[in-house]
């Protein structure tokens, strides 16, 4: 019973408005015990054991009523405790400590019970020594009845205590499970929002990095800082995504030293036209002075092309068409294929490499733009 009172007082600490009523009820039980002791002590000079039993029963009834009232209040406080969600964490931490405290108080209660029995036995013995022989037998009978009632009360108190502990434990487990569900839901919502914010920030950085890369490519400047910024923005999306593959396809040469702009490629190709016309007439491996002279004359007078094969002018025209359409890879392939097997192949290699670098950069930029748009609207 004392352990239930302690549980009741813990709840009262959390609800200060009911502190006074709990103090009054918890103090009533020790007062009843004191009244019983005082009454038994004063019954040394009484000659009416029936009155003694009647008063003891009356006090016991009051005790039971107080206990039921305490249990009723405990139920009310348990209902009120359910609303105190914010204090669950502290109560859960203290639950194990309270369980140990309950065990210690149970031991103390049992010790006090044995002490009360000892005192009662001493009192009864004193009464037996002072009473007449006729009353001695009646007192012995009452003593035996009192022992039975005491054992029953002790067993009942233990059963009630065990039931209260079991109910409290089940209630705490249920509340712990509910609190865990709420905490998990809050954590999932927080993580989802954090992930969404991180993704949004990364997509924003990807878009800005793509714009910076586009500006650098349009000017033909090195863009190592822009590439590093794009790789960093991909940390919030996916390292193995299409933007990552697009960035990895860019050669280190153009990242560190830049690349030719479309205008520069056109200018360089215009500068190569005369050289291509000259060297395309010389077979691979070179030729003598006469071969170079004939090639120079042929390139200057622009001999008509044989319809059975594609001439240098047709190749130049196709390359210019691809350049106008910004199809740099096709322009490089067309030029290399058209001059293969001639001395012009050596001249076309460098320009084709520059054109392919531009094609790779344009393709990577286009892919980055598409990915940024898809993530924004996805």
JOKAKA-V908586 format. One record per pair of residues at least 12 apart in sequence whose C-alpha atoms are under 8 Angstrom apart, sorted by sequence separation. I is the first residue (numbers start at 0). J is the second residue. D is the distance in whole Angstrom. If there is no record, write none. Layout:
i:I j:J d:D
i:I j:J d:D
//
This chain:
i:39 j:51 d:8
i:318 j:330 d:5
i:335 j:347 d:6
i:8 j:21 d:7
i:212 j:225 d:6
i:230 j:243 d:7
i:281 j:294 d:7
i:317 j:330 d:7
i:318 j:331 d:8
i:334 j:347 d:7
i:335 j:348 d:7
i:7 j:21 d:8
i:8 j:22 d:8
i:211 j:225 d:6
i:212 j:226 d:7
i:277 j:291 d:8
i:280 j:294 d:6
i:123 j:138 d:8
i:318 j:333 d:7
i:230 j:246 d:8
i:278 j:294 d:7
i:317 j:333 d:7
i:318 j:334 d:7
i:335 j:351 d:7
i:208 j:225 d:6
i:277 j:294 d:5
i:334 j:351 d:7
i:208 j:226 d:8
i:277 j:295 d:6
i:123 j:142 d:7
i:314 j:333 d:7
i:315 j:334 d:7
i:331 j:350 d:8
i:332 j:351 d:7
i:35 j:55 d:7
i:208 j:228 d:6
i:209 j:229 d:7
i:226 j:246 d:7
i:277 j:297 d:8
i:314 j:334 d:7
i:331 j:351 d:4
i:4 j:25 d:6
i:208 j:229 d:5
i:277 j:298 d:5
i:330 j:351 d:8
i:331 j:352 d:7
i:276 j:298 d:5
i:35 j:58 d:7
i:314 j:337 d:6
i:331 j:354 d:6
i:204 j:228 d:8
i:205 j:229 d:6
i:330 j:354 d:8
i:331 j:355 d:7
i:204 j:229 d:7
i:273 j:298 d:8
i:311 j:337 d:7
i:328 j:354 d:6
i:31 j:58 d:7
i:205 j:232 d:6
i:311 j:338 d:8
i:327 j:354 d:5
i:328 j:355 d:5
i:204 j:232 d:6
i:205 j:233 d:7
i:226 j:254 d:8
i:309 j:337 d:8
i:327 j:355 d:6
i:202 j:232 d:7
i:327 j:357 d:7
i:328 j:358 d:6
i:31 j:62 d:7
i:201 j:232 d:5
i:222 j:253 d:8
i:223 j:254 d:5
i:327 j:358 d:5
i:201 j:233 d:7
i:221 j:253 d:7
i:222 j:254 d:5
i:223 j:255 d:6
i:279 j:311 d:7
i:326 j:358 d:7
i:201 j:234 d:8
i:221 j:254 d:5
i:222 j:255 d:7
i:28 j:62 d:7
i:201 j:235 d:5
i:202 j:236 d:8
i:221 j:255 d:5
i:200 j:235 d:8
i:201 j:236 d:7
i:221 j:256 d:5
i:222 j:257 d:7
i:276 j:311 d:6
i:220 j:256 d:7
i:221 j:257 d:4
i:275 j:311 d:8
i:276 j:312 d:8
i:28 j:65 d:7
i:198 j:235 d:6
i:220 j:257 d:5
i:221 j:258 d:7
i:27 j:65 d:7
i:197 j:235 d:6
i:198 j:236 d:6
i:219 j:257 d:5
i:220 j:258 d:7
i:219 j:258 d:5
i:219 j:259 d:5
i:24 j:65 d:7
i:216 j:257 d:8
i:219 j:260 d:5
i:216 j:258 d:7
i:218 j:260 d:6
i:217 j:260 d:6
i:272 j:315 d:7
i:25 j:69 d:8
i:216 j:260 d:7
i:24 j:69 d:7
i:265 j:319 d:8
i:265 j:322 d:7
i:283 j:340 d:5
i:284 j:341 d:8
i:285 j:342 d:6
i:282 j:340 d:6
i:283 j:341 d:4
i:284 j:342 d:7
i:279 j:338 d:6
i:282 j:341 d:4
i:283 j:342 d:5
i:281 j:341 d:6
i:282 j:342 d:6
i:261 j:322 d:8
i:280 j:341 d:7
i:281 j:342 d:6
i:7 j:69 d:8
i:279 j:341 d:5
i:280 j:342 d:8
i:281 j:343 d:8
i:278 j:341 d:7
i:279 j:342 d:6
i:261 j:325 d:8
i:278 j:342 d:5
i:279 j:343 d:5
i:4 j:69 d:7
i:7 j:72 d:8
i:11 j:76 d:8
i:278 j:343 d:5
i:279 j:344 d:8
i:0 j:66 d:8
i:7 j:73 d:6
i:10 j:76 d:6
i:277 j:343 d:8
i:10 j:77 d:8
i:275 j:343 d:5
i:7 j:76 d:7
i:274 j:343 d:7
i:10 j:80 d:7
i:275 j:346 d:7
i:274 j:346 d:8
i:275 j:347 d:8
i:271 j:346 d:8
i:91 j:171 d:8
i:40 j:122 d:7
i:43 j:125 d:8
i:268 j:350 d:7
i:39 j:122 d:8
i:43 j:126 d:6
i:267 j:350 d:8
i:91 j:175 d:8
i:264 j:350 d:8
i:264 j:353 d:8
i:48 j:138 d:8
i:264 j:354 d:7
i:87 j:178 d:8
i:259 j:353 d:7
i:258 j:353 d:7
i:260 j:357 d:8
i:258 j:356 d:7
i:259 j:357 d:7
i:2 j:101 d:6
i:258 j:357 d:7
i:2 j:104 d:6
i:1 j:104 d:8
i:2 j:105 d:7
i:253 j:356 d:7
i:250 j:356 d:8
i:1 j:108 d:7
i:249 j:359 d:7
i:248 j:359 d:7
i:249 j:360 d:6
i:249 j:363 d:7
i:248 j:363 d:8
i:246 j:363 d:7
i:245 j:363 d:5
i:245 j:364 d:8
i:242 j:363 d:8
i:245 j:366 d:7
i:245 j:367 d:7
i:242 j:366 d:7
i:241 j:366 d:8
i:242 j:367 d:6
i:241 j:367 d:8
i:242 j:370 d:7
i:241 j:370 d:7
i:216 j:360 d:8
i:213 j:364 d:7
i:212 j:364 d:7
i:209 j:364 d:7
i:0 j:156 d:7
i:3 j:160 d:7
i:2 j:160 d:8
i:209 j:367 d:6
i:209 j:368 d:7
i:0 j:160 d:7
i:3 j:163 d:8
i:206 j:368 d:7
i:206 j:371 d:6
i:205 j:371 d:7
i:202 j:371 d:7
i:202 j:374 d:7
i:202 j:375 d:7
//
